[in-house]
Amino acid sequence: MSHAALIDEYLAGPAALRAAVAGMSREQQMARPMAGKWSTLEVVCHLADFEPIYAERIKRVIVQPEAKFYSGDPNLFAKLAYESRDLDEELAVVEFTRRQLGRILRTLDEADFQRQGVHSEAGPMSIEKLLRSVTTHITHHLPFIAEKRQVMGV
């Protein structure tokens, strides 16, 4: 897949996420129809928390090759008042972050996508690898939202 196509796929993620949660009431967003699983709102908050992190990592590698960045435990981030956050605000964070980074990524030369930073646990990661990872982050979580909707009959 070309980098332009990968960027297009990255930019399509927020619309797919918005479609996945469309029409859900606040009660449905917050429901945990399956024991031990996050609510839909918690899933969206998780995505909104990690979008800026991925964007910062990519930006850092663009301006500072061999930049170092650290892992983040999603379960620790879940302590950031997920239950009191607003779904539309969280979706906007995802949309705006991707739109801004997409604009930046479109200015890069093909060779720039091979610049690498160093992840504290995963080791060297190129901009391309980081972009592929964040691009699939939303699509990874969409089936979990669909499963909750199905269990609730939404």
N, C-alpha and C positions, 0 to 999 in steps of 0.2 A: 504494500500500500504506500502510495506517495505521501510525503509530509503534508501536502495540501489536503489530500483526502483524509488523513488522520486528524488534521485540524478541523475539517468539516464535521467529522464524527464527534470530536470533542465538543464542538459547539452545538451539536444536536442533542446532547445529553440532557440539558435542563428542560427542553420541551417534552422529552420522554418522561422525565420525573414529574413534571407538572401534570401530564396526562394520567400518570399512574395514581395520583392522589386526587384527581378532579372529582368534585361532587361529594367528598367525604365531610361529614359533620365533625365538629370539634370532638364530640364524644367518640366517634369512629376513629379519628386520628389518634386519640389517646388510648384506645382500647388495646388490651393485650389478649387477643383471643387464643393465643397459644402460650402455655406456661413456659417461662424462661426466655421468651423472645421479646425483643424491643417492640414498642408500639410503632405505628407508621410515623408519628411525629418524631419519635426518638431516632428513627432511621434517617429522616430528612435532616434533623439537627446534626447528626453524625456527619452526613455528607456536607452540610454547610460549614461545619467546623474544619473539615479536612480540605475543602477546596482552596481556601487561602493558604494553607500549609503547603500543598502541592505547588500552588502558583509561586509562593515565595521561594521554594526550592528551585524551581525552573528559572525564575528571575535571577536568583543568586548564581546559578551556574552560567547563565548568559553573561553576566558581568564579571564573574570571578571563577574562572575554571578551577577545578579541584576544590571548590567550596565544600565545606563540611556541613552536614545537616543531620538531625537526630530523629529517631523514631518517636512516635507518640502512641500511647496506649489508648485505644478507643474507649475502654471501660473507665478510664480516669476522666476523659472528656465528657462522658455521660453524666458526670456529677455537675455539669455546668447548666443546671436548671432546665433541663430538656422539657420537663413537664409544664413549665410556665412560658415557654417560647411560642412564638406565632409562626404558623406554617408558611404564610405568605411572605413574611420577612425572611425566613430561612431559604425559601425558594429564590427570593430576590438576591440573596448573598451568592448562591450558586450561579445564578444567571449573570450577574454583574461581574463576578470573578472570572467566569469563563469568557465572557465577552471581552473584557479588558486583556486577559492573557492571550486570547485568540488573535487580537489585533497586534500584539507584540510579536507573537510567533510567526505571523505572516510576513514580518520584516526580515526574518532570519534567512541566511543562505543555507543551502542544503548541508554544507559541512558543519555549520553551527550545531546541528542536531546531534552531532557526535561528541560535543563537549561534555566533559564528565565532572560530576561532583562525587563526594564520598559520603554515603549513608552510614550512620553509626553501626548498623547491624547488617545491611545488605551489601555494603562495600561500594565499589565504583558503579555509578549509574549515569548514563548519558541523558541528555535532554529528551531524546527520542524515547528512551525506556521510561523516564518519568512521565512523559506525555501519554504513552500507551497505558501506563498504570492508572493514571487519573482518568483517562478516557473510559476505561472499563469499570471504574469504581461505581458509577451510577448504574450501569447495566448489570453489574453484579448484585446490586441491592433491589432491583425492580421485581424479581421473582418473589422476594420476601414480602414486598408490599402487596403483590397480586395474591399471594397465599393468604394474607390476613383478610383481604377483601373477600376472598372466596369463603373463608371460614365464617365471616360475619354476614355473608349474603349480600354484600354491597356491590 
